[in-house]
């Protein structure tokens, strides 16, 4: 019985510390939905044109 109570006491001592760490880790994740604005506030850059230079460079490096 003494061993069980010692384990329970150790667990109860670690519980507040574990809860604090979990709250610190979860706070940014839980704050994201509240920080989201409407869709109108998103600024997107135009998509860059694909020139295909990467494929040519890859083939020329394999041959050399």
BAVEX-830296 format. One record per atom (N, C-alpha, C, O): residue number from 1; atom name; x, y, z. Coordinates in pm, whole numbers. Layout:
# residues N
{atom NUM,"CA",{X,Y,Z}}
...
//
This chain:
# residues 64
{atom 1,"N",{82,-120,0}}
{atom 1,"CA",{0,0,0}}
{atom 1,"C",{86,126,0}}
{atom 1,"O",{50,228,-59}}
{atom 2,"N",{200,118,67}}
{atom 2,"CA",{289,233,75}}
{atom 2,"C",{345,268,-63}}
{atom 2,"O",{361,385,-96}}
{atom 3,"N",{375,165,-144}}
{atom 3,"CA",{429,187,-278}}
{atom 3,"C",{325,253,-367}}
{atom 3,"O",{358,342,-446}}
{atom 4,"N",{200,211,-357}}
{atom 4,"CA",{93,269,-438}}
{atom 4,"C",{71,415,-400}}
{atom 4,"O",{52,500,-488}}
{atom 5,"N",{72,445,-271}}
{atom 5,"CA",{52,583,-229}}
{atom 5,"C",{170,672,-269}}
{atom 5,"O",{150,789,-300}}
{atom 6,"N",{292,619,-270}}
{atom 6,"CA",{408,696,-314}}
{atom 6,"C",{399,726,-463}}
{atom 6,"O",{433,837,-506}}
{atom 7,"N",{355,630,-540}}
{atom 7,"CA",{339,652,-684}}
{atom 7,"C",{230,754,-711}}
{atom 7,"O",{245,840,-798}}
{atom 8,"N",{119,745,-637}}
{atom 8,"CA",{10,839,-655}}
{atom 8,"C",{53,980,-614}}
{atom 8,"O",{16,1077,-680}}
{atom 9,"N",{131,992,-508}}
{atom 9,"CA",{178,1122,-464}}
{atom 9,"C",{274,1183,-566}}
{atom 9,"O",{268,1304,-593}}
{atom 10,"N",{361,1102,-622}}
{atom 10,"CA",{454,1151,-724}}
{atom 10,"C",{378,1197,-848}}
{atom 10,"O",{412,1299,-908}}
{atom 11,"N",{275,1124,-885}}
{atom 11,"CA",{194,1160,-1001}}
{atom 11,"C",{120,1291,-976}}
{atom 11,"O",{111,1376,-1065}}
{atom 12,"N",{68,1308,-857}}
{atom 12,"CA",{-4,1431,-825}}
{atom 12,"C",{90,1551,-819}}
{atom 12,"O",{48,1664,-847}}
{atom 13,"N",{216,1529,-785}}
{atom 13,"CA",{312,1639,-786}}
{atom 13,"C",{347,1680,-928}}
{atom 13,"O",{367,1799,-956}}
{atom 14,"N",{355,1583,-1019}}
{atom 14,"CA",{391,1614,-1157}}
{atom 14,"C",{274,1668,-1238}}
{atom 14,"O",{295,1729,-1343}}
{atom 15,"N",{153,1646,-1193}}
{atom 15,"CA",{35,1686,-1271}}
{atom 15,"C",{27,1835,-1298}}
{atom 15,"O",{3,1872,-1413}}
{atom 16,"N",{47,1925,-1200}}
{atom 16,"CA",{40,2069,-1233}}
{atom 16,"C",{147,2112,-1334}}
{atom 16,"O",{121,2194,-1421}}
{atom 17,"N",{268,2055,-1321}}
{atom 17,"CA",{375,2090,-1414}}
{atom 17,"C",{341,2042,-1555}}
{atom 17,"O",{363,2113,-1652}}
{atom 18,"N",{287,1923,-1565}}
{atom 18,"CA",{249,1869,-1696}}
{atom 18,"C",{136,1951,-1758}}
{atom 18,"O",{136,1976,-1878}}
{atom 19,"N",{40,1992,-1676}}
{atom 19,"CA",{-71,2073,-1728}}
{atom 19,"C",{-20,2209,-1777}}
{atom 19,"O",{-68,2260,-1879}}
{atom 20,"N",{75,2267,-1706}}
{atom 20,"CA",{130,2395,-1748}}
{atom 20,"C",{203,2383,-1882}}
{atom 20,"O",{188,2468,-1969}}
{atom 21,"N",{280,2278,-1897}}
{atom 21,"CA",{352,2256,-2023}}
{atom 21,"C",{253,2233,-2138}}
{atom 21,"O",{271,2286,-2248}}
{atom 22,"N",{150,2153,-2112}}
{atom 22,"CA",{50,2128,-2217}}
{atom 22,"C",{-25,2256,-2255}}
{atom 22,"O",{-54,2277,-2372}}
{atom 23,"N",{-55,2341,-2157}}
{atom 23,"CA",{-123,2467,-2188}}
{atom 23,"C",{-34,2559,-2270}}
{atom 23,"O",{-81,2627,-2362}}
{atom 24,"N",{97,2563,-2238}}
{atom 24,"CA",{188,2647,-2315}}
{atom 24,"C",{204,2597,-2458}}
{atom 24,"O",{218,2677,-2551}}
{atom 25,"N",{202,2466,-2476}}
{atom 25,"CA",{213,2411,-2611}}
{atom 25,"C",{84,2425,-2690}}
{atom 25,"O",{88,2442,-2812}}
{atom 26,"N",{-30,2418,-2624}}
{atom 26,"CA",{-158,2421,-2694}}
{atom 26,"C",{-208,2563,-2719}}
{atom 26,"O",{-294,2582,-2804}}
{atom 27,"N",{-157,2662,-2648}}
{atom 27,"CA",{-208,2798,-2662}}
{atom 27,"C",{-198,2852,-2805}}
{atom 27,"O",{-297,2907,-2854}}
{atom 28,"N",{-85,2840,-2874}}
{atom 28,"CA",{-81,2893,-3012}}
{atom 28,"C",{-176,2818,-3106}}
{atom 28,"O",{-236,2878,-3195}}
{atom 29,"N",{-188,2689,-3086}}
{atom 29,"CA",{-276,2610,-3174}}
{atom 29,"C",{-421,2650,-3152}}
{atom 29,"O",{-498,2659,-3248}}
{atom 30,"N",{-458,2672,-3028}}
{atom 30,"CA",{-596,2709,-3000}}
{atom 30,"C",{-625,2854,-3034}}
{atom 30,"O",{-741,2890,-3052}}
{atom 31,"N",{-523,2939,-3043}}
{atom 31,"CA",{-544,3080,-3074}}
{atom 31,"C",{-559,3105,-3223}}
{atom 31,"O",{-607,3212,-3261}}
{atom 32,"N",{-520,3013,-3308}}
{atom 32,"CA",{-525,3035,-3453}}
{atom 32,"C",{-667,3059,-3504}}
{atom 32,"O",{-687,3153,-3581}}
{atom 33,"N",{-767,2979,-3465}}
{atom 33,"CA",{-901,3006,-3519}}
{atom 33,"C",{-957,3142,-3476}}
{atom 33,"O",{-1035,3201,-3551}}
{atom 34,"N",{-919,3194,-3360}}
{atom 34,"CA",{-970,3323,-3318}}
{atom 34,"C",{-901,3437,-3391}}
{atom 34,"O",{-957,3547,-3400}}
{atom 35,"N",{-781,3414,-3442}}
{atom 35,"CA",{-706,3519,-3510}}
{atom 35,"C",{-740,3528,-3659}}
{atom 35,"O",{-699,3623,-3726}}
{atom 36,"N",{-811,3433,-3712}}
{atom 36,"CA",{-840,3433,-3856}}
{atom 36,"C",{-937,3546,-3890}}
{atom 36,"O",{-1037,3569,-3823}}
{atom 37,"N",{-904,3614,-3996}}
{atom 37,"CA",{-990,3720,-4045}}
{atom 37,"C",{-1071,3666,-4162}}
{atom 37,"O",{-1064,3548,-4195}}
{atom 38,"N",{-1147,3753,-4224}}
{atom 38,"CA",{-1226,3712,-4340}}
{atom 38,"C",{-1137,3676,-4458}}
{atom 38,"O",{-1017,3701,-4455}}
{atom 39,"N",{-1196,3619,-4560}}
{atom 39,"CA",{-1120,3578,-4677}}
{atom 39,"C",{-1070,3698,-4757}}
{atom 39,"O",{-978,3685,-4837}}
{atom 40,"N",{-1130,3813,-4737}}
{atom 40,"CA",{-1090,3931,-4811}}
{atom 40,"C",{-956,3987,-4770}}
{atom 40,"O",{-898,4067,-4843}}
{atom 41,"N",{-904,3947,-4657}}
{atom 41,"CA",{-778,4003,-4610}}
{atom 41,"C",{-657,3925,-4657}}
{atom 41,"O",{-544,3960,-4624}}
{atom 42,"N",{-677,3819,-4734}}
{atom 42,"CA",{-566,3739,-4782}}
{atom 42,"C",{-505,3805,-4906}}
{atom 42,"O",{-576,3837,-5001}}
{atom 43,"N",{-375,3824,-4902}}
{atom 43,"CA",{-304,3882,-5017}}
{atom 43,"C",{-224,3770,-5082}}
{atom 43,"O",{-138,3709,-5018}}
{atom 44,"N",{-252,3744,-5206}}
{atom 44,"CA",{-182,3636,-5276}}
{atom 44,"C",{-99,3694,-5389}}
{atom 44,"O",{-141,3787,-5459}}
{atom 45,"N",{19,3639,-5404}}
{atom 45,"CA",{105,3680,-5514}}
{atom 45,"C",{65,3604,-5640}}
{atom 45,"O",{14,3492,-5631}}
{atom 46,"N",{87,3662,-5755}}
{atom 46,"CA",{56,3589,-5879}}
{atom 46,"C",{147,3467,-5892}}
{atom 46,"O",{263,3471,-5851}}
{atom 47,"N",{94,3362,-5949}}
{atom 47,"CA",{171,3238,-5965}}
{atom 47,"C",{284,3261,-6065}}
{atom 47,"O",{261,3317,-6172}}
{atom 48,"N",{404,3218,-6032}}
{atom 48,"CA",{515,3237,-6127}}
{atom 48,"C",{497,3147,-6249}}
{atom 48,"O",{445,3035,-6239}}
{atom 49,"N",{541,3197,-6362}}
{atom 49,"CA",{532,3118,-6485}}
{atom 49,"C",{637,3008,-6483}}
{atom 49,"O",{751,3032,-6444}}
{atom 50,"N",{599,2890,-6523}}
{atom 50,"CA",{692,2778,-6526}}
{atom 50,"C",{765,2781,-6659}}
{atom 50,"O",{704,2784,-6766}}
{atom 51,"N",{898,2780,-6651}}
{atom 51,"CA",{978,2789,-6774}}
{atom 51,"C",{1039,2655,-6812}}
{atom 51,"O",{1085,2641,-6925}}
{atom 52,"N",{1040,2558,-6723}}
{atom 52,"CA",{1094,2428,-6756}}
{atom 52,"C",{1245,2419,-6752}}
{atom 52,"O",{1303,2324,-6804}}
{atom 53,"N",{1311,2517,-6692}}
{atom 53,"CA",{1457,2517,-6686}}
{atom 53,"C",{1506,2405,-6595}}
{atom 53,"O",{1614,2351,-6617}}
{atom 54,"N",{1430,2371,-6494}}
{atom 54,"CA",{1472,2269,-6400}}
{atom 54,"C",{1492,2134,-6465}}
{atom 54,"O",{1589,2065,-6435}}
{atom 55,"N",{1404,2096,-6555}}
{atom 55,"CA",{1415,1968,-6624}}
{atom 55,"C",{1537,1967,-6716}}
{atom 55,"O",{1609,1867,-6721}}
{atom 56,"N",{1559,2075,-6788}}
{atom 56,"CA",{1674,2084,-6878}}
{atom 56,"C",{1802,2078,-6796}}
{atom 56,"O",{1898,2010,-6836}}
{atom 57,"N",{1806,2146,-6684}}
{atom 57,"CA",{1925,2145,-6598}}
{atom 57,"C",{1949,2005,-6541}}
{atom 57,"O",{2064,1961,-6534}}
{atom 58,"N",{1844,1937,-6502}}
{atom 58,"CA",{1857,1802,-6446}}
{atom 58,"C",{1913,1706,-6550}}
{atom 58,"O",{2001,1625,-6518}}
{atom 59,"N",{1863,1711,-6672}}
{atom 59,"CA",{1910,1621,-6777}}
{atom 59,"C",{2054,1653,-6814}}
{atom 59,"O",{2133,1562,-6836}}
{atom 60,"N",{2089,1780,-6820}}
{atom 60,"CA",{2226,1814,-6858}}
{atom 60,"C",{2324,1777,-6747}}
{atom 60,"O",{2438,1743,-6778}}
{atom 61,"N",{2285,1781,-6622}}
{atom 61,"CA",{2373,1741,-6514}}
{atom 61,"C",{2391,1590,-6511}}
{atom 61,"O",{2498,1543,-6471}}
{atom 62,"N",{2290,1514,-6553}}
{atom 62,"CA",{2303,1370,-6554}}
{atom 62,"C",{2397,1324,-6666}}
{atom 62,"O",{2466,1223,-6652}}
{atom 63,"N",{2399,1395,-6776}}
{atom 63,"CA",{2484,1356,-6887}}
{atom 63,"C",{2631,1391,-6860}}
{atom 63,"O",{2720,1320,-6907}}
{atom 64,"N",{2656,1498,-6784}}
{atom 64,"CA",{2794,1543,-6763}}
{atom 64,"C",{2859,1470,-6657}}
{atom 64,"O",{2976,1496,-6626}}
//
